[in-house]
Amino acid sequence: MVVSLQDQNYIQQLREEEREGRTVDKQVETLRKRINILEQLAHKNQMEAAGRQQSYHDAHAKAHTFDVNDSVWYYRKSSMARGVTSKLKYSWTGPFRVSKVIGPVTYVLEDVDGNQLPGTYHARYLYKDPNRETGEGREV
């Protein structure tokens, strides 16, 4: 069995500590206590950081709620059509009207002519039409 010089020094140090009355079991117990204290400290720091992040988010987050008949624009995820880059495509389309509120962030939309759009739409992809009643069926 090959033992490095560093391992030999460590073994020698343990033997000396045993002679002085400090056993390996006491050292292990001391190390476990230290690890436990460090785990508690790390958990406390993590909880404090999460609290700071939550308060920052709450201070800057905006609630997006819409009522029936509100005029909104819809963010259209651009698809990669051949020859057209997504950078040059229109991102927002509308205006549409909210025809039904399904949940706190889920809506059913209809176009200006009253035709219901297929599917439901999440509030994060909608924003209120700044022109409200004067909006025409244009894309931005």
QUIKAWO-V601053 format. One record per helix or strand of 3 or more residues. SS is the DSSP state (2 for helix, 1 for strand). FROM is the first residue (numbers start at 1). TO is the last residue. If there is no record, write none. Layout:
ss=SS from=FROM to=TO
ss=SS from=FROM to=TO
This chain:
ss=2 from=5 to=19
ss=2 from=24 to=60
ss=1 from=71 to=75
ss=1 from=92 to=101
ss=1 from=106 to=110
ss=2 from=123 to=125
ss=1 from=126 to=128
ss=2 from=132 to=134
